[in-house]
Amino acid sequence: TAEERAAGMAAMMELAKSKGIGLAVGHAAGLVDPSLAAAAVADAPTAKHGCWGHSTSSSGQPPPTARLVIPDNEPPPPPGKIMGTVKTFNMEKGFGFILPDGGGEDVFVHSREVTDGNALARNARVCFRAEFDPLKQKTKAADVTGGDDDPAP
């Protein structure tokens, strides 16, 4: 029933919040029911086709945070992976953070996990698998595609 579905979605959102993750990350990590997570994401205002834009401010510098501009031709991620945008990436230190589609906490990413390069560009669209790091008690990105090559590794 609609009431049971609403109660299930509320419970899953609480679980995802308690773990510091969004529903999309929780679903990819196997922590939430796929049918309810898909329904919640479909109802979310950001769950329309597109990607994060590469806009600049009037000074010509990138904005401090990513902006949602999702293109219609973006293919869905493979099973077990989710899409996101690179919020920050420190080339010298080799790590950064991804804003996952569907919301939730930023996801830590290390350059070791970038499979098609050794760095990530700010505001780039990436596809990744979310893994829970038991030592840090946080979600981290693994098997990341959408990378760049930093000429000075």
Buried (B, 14 or more C-beta within 10 A) or exposed (E): EEEEEEEBBEEBBEBBBEBBBBBBBBBBBEBBBEEBBBBBBEEBEEBEEBBBBBEEEEEEEBEEEBEBEBEEEEEEBEEEBBBBBBBBBEBEEBBBBBBBBBBBBBBBBBBEBBEEBBBBBBBBBBBBBBBBEEEEEBBBBBBBBBBBEBEEE
